[in-house]
């Protein structure tokens, strides 16, 4: 049980660190975005696409990785399937 709790804390720490790094990179991109726009001569639509592309690709990759994770680790993700949660018998047979 202790290793399970330790794994939960390590996942929480890794997720927090990853979020912090992504936020920092996004803020750096926001700061250098205006000089990039001026240097490349981008109009508002082109700059909007340049700024939105990382968000869209990140969202799509998270969707695909989430589907893959559920496919690979369904029994570990949903303990209710094994009857570990109250009311589990009413859920998926």
Helices and strands as residue ranges (DSSP letters): H 2-40, H 44-77, G 79-82, G 88-90
